[in-house]
Amino acid sequence: MNTKKNVVINENTPLLILAGPMFLELLLNTMLNNVDTLMLSHYDEYAVGAVGNANTIMFMMNILFNVIATATSVVVAQYLGARLYDSMNMIYTLAVAVNLVIGIALSTLFCILNPFIMNFLNVSSQMRPYSMIYIYIVGGGGFISAVFNVMLQILRCNGYTRIGMWVTLAINLINIGGNYLFLYGPLSGLKMGVAGVAISTVAARLLAVTALVAFFYITKTGRLSLRYLSPFPGKLLVKMIRIGLPSAGENLTYNLYQTTLLSFVNAMGNDAVNARAYCNSLISFAMIFSNACAMATQIITGHLVGADKPDEAYRRVFKTLRTSMPITIALASFNALFCRYTLHFFTDNQNIILLGQMIMVVDIFVETGRCLNMTFVSSLKAAGAYVFPLVMGIICNWGLGLTTGYMVGVVLGAGVAGIFVGTATDEIIRGLIVMYYWYKKKWLGKSVVDNGKQL
């Protein structure tokens, strides 16, 4: 049984108490990715696009890890809201153990399929060696991220959002130090390049997992032990998979759709690939505030639904949108106005900068729709309505985003900016649909717990 004093999260919990640390965590994560891009751009420009291609695949692996991690966040938040503390250690142990097994299996599979992945993405001969070595090293250590994702969700749902911020800061420092050693420092003579960057990434993640597990025990959040799995909680695992599969499936179909769009961009040449990679680094800054607010609202919504307070949950989500939407649009507009200058941090290639300027104008519309999606989809999952976002993701990603992107970007010749027009169409229309679904309260009655009792 949990022996700590439990953090109470309810309708009166200030949004920024949870969102603030997660915003800084996401900001640090964004800086980490940008530092990799910036340091590699001065090492070898082909390495930038290559790692961008590889990270698309790594993101797909991370989505699969989130089958259990996402379910953990929903179940833990609702059970804590319903004050069912006796079940928590079993949930924690089950989530970590299952995700570790999944992580090892997927890490092995992605390494085996590495050459086939390169062919599917149409990766150029200049970028292919870099992409492959990055996937072998970072993908091979993917099981570390699997455990990291679960532990982070557990601590966030218990109110410990600051730990993610501090751990991410440590990851940044370790990763930057490792990159410098391999690219420009004492180990540069080894000529490891991208491989060295990959090694420093894996080392940083391993230390981060160690820190999270230590914090979990120091704060007496709970305990991990195989004895909590005897007898094995098969029904609970099935329940978590039923929650996690549609949630992860929504993210997976989105990533597959983006991967297909990336194959279109790869066929447009290396300048288009690098323009997309550099712009994604800048775009990530525009979305982190709304993402942090959405994650914080998901935690609060889960607690409120578990505590049988649906009206409070309903109002809280719209309150979040009134905060996150104007700030997200302002950040995206700032990117569009100043990208002609900020892109010079990455490259002096004028063609890439011109392509980037067109992308960033379209991204204003992308971020508007993405803010709607992140806010309402996160809350729907927290309330237990995890199937509808998957259905809408499949329909809008492939029916709107892919077809529009292909028609505008490839058929009409608008290039990489046209691909982003497809993404904007998908995000805006899908965002309006999921907002209407929340507004009509179609999510009522889908809670994992009911009046404090496990279903």
Order of alpha helices (4+ residues) and beta strands (2+ residues): alpha-alpha-alpha-alpha-alpha-alpha-alpha-alpha-alpha-alpha-alpha-alpha-alpha-alpha-beta-beta
